[in-house]
């Protein structure tokens, strides 16, 4: 094999490696599609710590990646600019695709999607529930304004109770 042929073969192999590296999928962020402009916390324990230091309420979103109800709520959550702004500015945010060992995060069962608010005194805000009596902390995409109102209440009540 000539030097030119070896050089051409080497160049061809290198070009293939470069092309494969460009195809790599970007790693998924902690947002999991719920809003890239929001600072998301990685673990429940870290979220509790940040919440107590910041004195901001914690909003925990339980969901599954392959659940159509979770996907629909996520789409509505991202589309509602006021919800994104509240989440970004006034809350410690955590979204979980796996259950935690803290049973307080499932006061009425382990279903998805469900959204729980916790205040800096480590109290689960049972008063900030969704509309449904059989799934107290569930929200549908059409309930996004109701969720926004609960977010505002969590923020206001936080300052009046502490």
Helices and strands as residue ranges (DSSP letters): H 3-23, H 44-54, E 57-62, H 68-79, H 81-90, E 91-96, G 103-106, E 114-118, G 141-143, H 144-161
